[in-house]
Amino acid sequence: MIDINHRIETAIPIEHSPYIAPGAKYVQRANVRYRLPRKAFMGGIYTHAMLERIVHDRHGITSDDGNEWLHKSRCLAYRLSGIEKIVTEILLFDEPGFAGKRDSYGRITELIENGIGRFYYDENLRMGKVINGDGGKTLDRCRVRPKVQLFFDVCARHPIGQYGDQYFARHPLSRTPDGKQFLWESYNELSEMTRSEAKARGLDKLDLANSYRSSRAFKGMAAIAKSCFAKCPRIFVICMDVFYDKRWAENATVDLAKRHHADFVNRLRAIAAIRKNLVGAIWKLDWAETKGHYFRWIFMFDGENVHATWQYEDIVDELWKSVVGKPAGTTLLLNGFRRFAAASGAIDAIKDHKKLEHLVGAVIRDLAHKDQFLCIERKSGTRTWGSLVPQGKRDAVTKAAEGDDLQVTVDSILP
């Protein structure tokens, strides 16, 4: 039953144990959401919404939606976000997952499940870095976000790393495989190890540094967008990815991708139609399981002269393939995908307030996001970005950008 303190009391389904008193109770909190500070709760909602966009973008925007690893990557990315949520809450509340009451004989009379104790049976926690149904393979080849990596490293030193997902499969009042303690006590140790390791690594400072880098990149990208709209109030936006065919993607190193892209940018500058109608562009080097290393471009053309995508889609496609080799190169126009459709095509800075807000607040902000939840381990410098402003227009665009102190937000870009 549920009492006034939001507790659910149930009988313990373990009989004839010398460690548990007759009639012992298992107590759970009926509602734990009220315990989360509003800032943390809203932050979790924002992170999940952003993750949905990132997963769909990096694992869903592909010409091969039937790819088996594509669907597996989506599941893994969401599982990793679940682990991040668990670690965040463990660090937020300095309390054990469970608390036990004992009688004079040292037997458990009541086991109380606190807020973070509800993750005891959570599949995200129990599976850790093991890829379910994949022959025992793990996520060791992937780079994950700091909190998730911390959890993996802690699990490697805890018995769960040895026994896997079956370790916490039994009731918390069951004994550990070595019989030395209850499983709930081992769970508490895992939580405390997580807190200690986070403190030792300076995880708070690392989170702040990552947020700062992401914010700095966003401000720089948003300043370029603002300067383009300041020069041409009517812009035609084309979003494209340039990458390698899947037969070549796995062998294309980041250094090779950078060399190809530098050649691509230099040639792009020389094309007459680009020099005439391109106001400015932003590009970002990234990685996706379905595409390998790829470059996302946001082209901003003079909306008075450009009214459709086909000409420039062809220019970019032909140029990229000429650089990397026709069989090895491929491109993808993003304007037709739902999230990009709301931020591409013709945008009037005065009339299309919502489209401009979405371009900056969603598409460009996601572009600047430092870490994705699942990616291949790679050398530093992979997630670089830059801009392209044709010769002769650079002064005008730069002047417009210098008119702002770079404290750019969505509101500051709108007229």
C-alpha positions in Angstrom: 0.0 0.0 0.0 1.0 3.7 -0.4 1.2 5.8 2.7 1.2 9.6 3.1 5.0 9.7 2.7 4.7 8.3 -0.8 6.0 4.9 0.2 5.1 1.5 -1.2 5.5 -1.4 1.2 5.7 -4.9 -0.1 6.7 -8.3 1.4 10.2 -9.5 0.5 10.0 -12.5 -1.9 12.9 -14.4 -0.2 12.2 -17.1 2.3 14.4 -18.9 4.9 17.3 -16.6 4.9 19.4 -16.3 8.0 20.1 -12.7 7.0 16.5 -11.6 6.8 14.0 -11.3 9.6 10.6 -12.9 9.3 8.0 -10.4 8.0 10.7 -8.0 6.6 9.4 -5.3 4.3 10.7 -3.8 1.1 9.9 0.0 0.9 9.9 2.0 -2.4 9.2 5.6 -3.0 6.0 5.9 -5.0 7.0 9.1 -6.8 10.6 10.2 -7.2 10.2 12.9 -9.8 9.3 15.5 -7.2 12.8 15.0 -5.6 14.6 16.3 -8.7 15.5 20.0 -8.7 13.6 21.8 -11.5 16.8 22.8 -13.2 18.0 19.2 -13.4 14.6 17.9 -14.5 14.3 20.5 -17.3 17.9 19.9 -18.3 17.1 16.2 -18.7 14.2 17.0 -21.0 16.3 19.3 -23.1 19.1 16.7 -23.4 16.7 14.0 -24.4 15.1 16.3 -27.1 18.5 17.2 -28.4 19.5 13.6 -28.4 16.5 12.6 -30.5 17.7 15.2 -33.1 21.3 14.0 -33.0 20.4 10.3 -33.3 18.1 10.9 -36.2 20.6 13.1 -37.8 23.7 11.0 -37.4 22.1 7.6 -37.5 18.9 8.2 -39.5 19.8 10.6 -42.4 21.3 8.2 -44.8 20.4 6.7 -48.2 20.3 3.2 -46.5 17.7 3.3 -43.8 17.6 -0.5 -43.8 21.1 -0.8 -42.6 21.2 -3.2 -39.6 23.9 -1.2 -37.7 21.8 1.9 -38.2 19.0 0.6 -36.1 21.4 -0.8 -33.6 23.2 2.5 -33.3 19.9 4.3 -32.5 19.3 1.8 -29.6 22.8 2.1 -28.3 22.8 5.9 -28.4 19.6 6.0 -26.4 21.0 3.5 -23.9 24.0 5.6 -23.4 21.8 8.6 -22.8 20.1 6.5 -20.1 23.4 5.8 -18.5 24.2 9.6 -18.5 20.9 10.3 -16.8 21.7 7.7 -14.1 25.2 9.1 -13.5 23.8 12.6 -13.4 21.3 11.7 -10.7 23.8 9.7 -8.7 26.1 12.7 -8.6 23.2 15.1 -7.9 22.1 13.3 -4.7 24.6 12.4 -2.0 22.6 9.4 -0.7 22.8 5.6 -1.0 20.5 3.7 -3.3 19.3 1.6 -0.4 19.2 1.8 3.3 18.6 -1.2 5.6 17.2 -1.5 9.1 18.2 -4.5 11.2 17.0 -6.2 14.4 19.1 -7.1 17.4 20.3 -10.2 15.6 21.6 -8.2 12.6 18.9 -9.4 10.3 17.2 -7.1 7.8 13.7 -6.0 8.9 13.2 -3.3 6.3 15.0 -2.3 3.1 14.3 1.2 1.9 14.8 2.0 -1.8 15.9 5.6 -2.2 15.6 7.7 -5.3 18.7 6.4 -7.2 17.8 2.8 -6.0 15.2 2.6 -8.8 17.9 2.2 -11.3 18.9 -1.2 -9.8 17.0 -3.2 -12.4 17.6 -0.6 -15.2 18.8 -2.4 -18.4 20.9 0.6 -19.3 22.9 0.2 -16.1 23.0 -3.5 -16.1 24.2 -3.9 -19.8 26.9 -1.3 -19.5 29.1 -1.3 -22.5 28.0 -4.7 -23.8 26.3 -4.7 -27.1 23.2 -6.9 -26.6 22.8 -9.7 -29.1 26.2 -9.0 -30.8 28.2 -12.0 -29.8 29.6 -10.4 -26.6 31.1 -7.4 -28.4 31.5 -4.2 -26.4 31.6 -0.4 -27.0 35.4 -0.3 -26.3 36.0 0.9 -29.9 33.7 3.9 -29.4 34.3 7.2 -27.7 31.4 8.2 -25.5 30.6 11.3 -23.4 32.6 11.8 -20.1 29.9 10.7 -17.7 29.3 7.5 -19.7 33.0 6.7 -19.9 33.3 7.3 -16.2 30.6 4.7 -15.6 32.2 2.2 -17.8 35.6 2.6 -16.1 34.0 2.3 -12.6 32.1 -0.9 -13.7 35.4 -2.4 -14.8 36.6 -2.3 -11.2 33.2 -3.4 -9.7 31.9 -7.0 -9.7 29.3 -6.0 -12.3 32.1 -5.8 -14.8 32.9 -9.4 -14.2 29.4 -10.9 -14.0 27.6 -8.6 -16.5 23.9 -7.9 -16.8 22.9 -10.8 -14.5 24.7 -9.4 -11.5 21.8 -7.1 -10.5 19.1 -9.4 -12.0 18.1 -10.9 -8.6 16.3 -9.1 -5.7 18.5 -6.5 -3.9 18.2 -8.6 -0.7 19.9 -11.5 -2.5 23.5 -12.2 -1.6 26.4 -11.4 -4.0 28.0 -14.4 -5.8 30.8 -14.6 -3.2 28.2 -14.5 -0.4 30.0 -11.7 1.4 27.2 -9.0 1.3 23.8 -8.1 0.0 23.4 -7.0 -3.6 21.9 -3.7 -2.4 25.1 -3.1 -0.5 27.1 -3.8 -3.7 24.9 -1.4 -5.6 25.6 1.3 -3.0 29.3 0.7 -3.4 28.9 1.2 -7.2 27.2 4.5 -6.6 29.8 5.7 -4.2 32.6 4.6 -6.5 31.0 6.7 -9.2 30.9 9.8 -7.0 34.5 9.3 -5.9 35.7 8.8 -9.5 33.8 11.9 -10.7 35.5 14.0 -8.0 38.9 12.6 -8.8 38.5 13.4 -12.5 37.1 16.9 -11.9 34.0 16.0 -13.9 32.3 19.2 -13.0 35.1 21.2 -14.6 35.2 19.0 -17.7 31.4 19.5 -18.2 31.9 23.3 -17.9 34.8 23.2 -20.4 32.8 21.2 -22.9 29.8 23.5 -22.5 32.1 26.5 -23.0 33.6 25.1 -26.2 30.2 24.3 -27.5 28.9 27.7 -26.6 31.9 29.4 -28.2 31.5 27.4 -31.4 27.8 28.3 -31.5 28.5 32.0 -31.1 31.0 31.9 -33.9 28.6 30.1 -36.3 25.7 32.3 -35.3 27.8 35.4 -35.9 28.4 34.3 -39.5 24.7 33.6 -40.1 23.9 37.0 -38.7 26.4 38.7 -40.9 25.0 37.0 -44.0 21.5 38.1 -43.2 22.7 41.6 -42.4 24.2 41.8 -45.9 21.3 40.1 -47.7 18.0 40.1 -45.8 16.6 37.5 -48.1 18.7 34.3 -48.1 18.2 30.9 -49.8 19.6 28.2 -47.5 20.9 24.9 -48.8 22.0 22.2 -46.3 24.1 19.3 -47.6 26.4 16.5 -46.4 29.4 15.5 -48.4 30.9 12.1 -47.5 32.3 8.8 -48.7 30.4 5.9 -50.2 30.0 3.1 -47.6 32.5 1.0 -49.5 35.2 3.6 -48.9 34.1 5.2 -45.7 35.7 2.8 -43.2 39.1 3.2 -44.8 38.9 7.0 -45.2 41.0 8.5 -42.3 40.3 11.9 -40.8 43.6 13.2 -42.3 42.5 12.0 -45.7 39.1 13.5 -45.3 40.6 16.9 -44.3 42.9 16.9 -47.3 40.1 16.1 -49.7 37.9 18.8 -48.1 40.6 21.5 -48.3 40.9 20.8 -52.0 37.1 20.8 -52.3 36.9 24.3 -50.6 39.6 25.8 -52.8 37.9 24.6 -55.9 34.6 25.7 -54.7 35.8 29.3 -54.3 36.8 29.4 -58.0 33.3 28.5 -59.4 31.7 31.5 -61.0 28.2 30.8 -59.7 29.5 30.4 -56.2 31.5 33.7 -56.3 28.4 35.5 -57.7 25.6 34.2 -55.4 27.1 32.7 -52.3 26.9 35.2 -49.4 28.5 32.8 -46.9 28.6 29.2 -45.6 29.4 27.2 -42.5 30.8 23.7 -42.5 31.5 21.1 -39.8 33.6 18.0 -39.9 31.8 15.2 -38.0 31.5 11.4 -37.9 28.5 9.0 -38.1 28.3 5.2 -38.1 26.4 5.3 -41.4 28.7 7.7 -43.2 32.1 7.7 -41.6 33.8 11.1 -41.6 31.6 13.6 -43.3 31.2 17.4 -43.8 28.0 19.2 -43.1 27.5 22.4 -45.1 25.0 25.2 -44.6 25.1 27.4 -47.7 23.5 30.8 -47.6 22.9 32.2 -51.1 21.5 35.6 -52.2 17.8 35.0 -52.2 17.2 37.5 -55.0 19.1 35.4 -57.5 18.8 31.8 -56.1 15.3 30.2 -55.9 16.0 26.5 -56.0 18.5 23.8 -54.9 19.1 21.8 -58.1 21.9 23.9 -59.6 24.0 24.2 -56.5 23.2 20.6 -55.4 24.7 19.5 -58.7 27.7 21.8 -58.4 28.6 20.5 -54.9 27.9 16.8 -55.9 30.1 16.9 -59.0 32.9 18.9 -57.3 33.1 16.5 -54.3 33.2 13.4 -56.6 35.8 15.0 -58.7 38.0 15.5 -55.6 37.6 12.1 -54.0 36.9 10.0 -57.1 33.4 9.5 -58.5 32.8 5.9 -57.1 34.1 7.0 -53.6 32.2 10.2 -53.1 28.5 10.9 -52.4 26.4 13.8 -51.2 23.0 14.2 -49.6 20.7 17.2 -49.8 19.1 17.8 -46.4 16.5 20.4 -47.3 13.8 17.7 -47.8 14.2 16.2 -44.3 11.7 17.4 -41.7 14.1 19.1 -39.3 16.0 20.9 -42.1 12.9 21.8 -44.2 11.9 24.1 -41.4 15.2 26.0 -41.6 16.1 25.9 -45.3 15.0 27.3 -48.6 14.0 30.9 -48.9 14.2 32.8 -45.6 13.3 36.5 -45.3 14.9 38.0 -42.2 11.9 40.2 -41.6 9.0 37.9 -42.6 10.3 34.4 -41.7 11.0 34.8 -38.0 10.3 31.2 -37.1 12.4 29.7 -39.9 15.4 31.9 -39.0 15.0 31.0 -35.4 15.0 27.3 -36.2 18.0 27.7 -38.5 20.0 29.2 -35.7 18.4 27.7 -32.6 18.2 24.1 -33.8 20.3 23.4 -36.9 23.3 25.6 -36.1 23.2 24.9 -32.4 23.2 21.2 -33.0 26.1 21.7 -35.4 28.1 23.3 -32.6 27.3 20.6 -30.0 30.6 19.2 -28.9 29.9 15.5 -28.1 27.5 13.0 -29.6 26.6 10.0 -27.6 28.2 7.3 -29.8 31.1 7.7 -32.1 34.3 6.0 -33.2 37.5 6.7 -31.2 39.5 9.2 -33.2 42.4 11.7 -33.0 41.9 15.2 -31.8 40.9 17.8 -34.3 38.2 15.7 -35.9 35.3 17.9 -34.9 36.6 21.1 -36.6 34.4 23.7 -38.3 34.9 26.7 -40.5 33.3 29.1 -42.9 33.5 30.1 -46.5 32.9 33.7 -47.7 33.6 34.4 -51.4 36.3 36.8 -52.5 35.0 40.4 -52.6 32.2 39.8 -50.1 34.5 39.1 -47.1 34.8 42.7 -46.0 31.1 43.3 -46.0 30.3 40.1 -44.1 33.2 40.7 -41.6 32.0 44.3 -41.0 28.5 43.1 -40.3 29.9 40.5 -37.8 32.2 43.0 -36.1 29.2 45.2 -35.4 28.2 42.6 -32.7 30.1 41.6 -29.6 29.6 37.9 -30.5 27.2 37.4 -27.6 24.9 35.9 -30.2 21.6 34.3 -29.4 18.6 33.5 -31.6 17.0 36.8 -30.6 20.0 38.8 -31.5 20.1 37.4 -35.0 16.5 38.3 -35.7 16.0 41.9 -36.9 
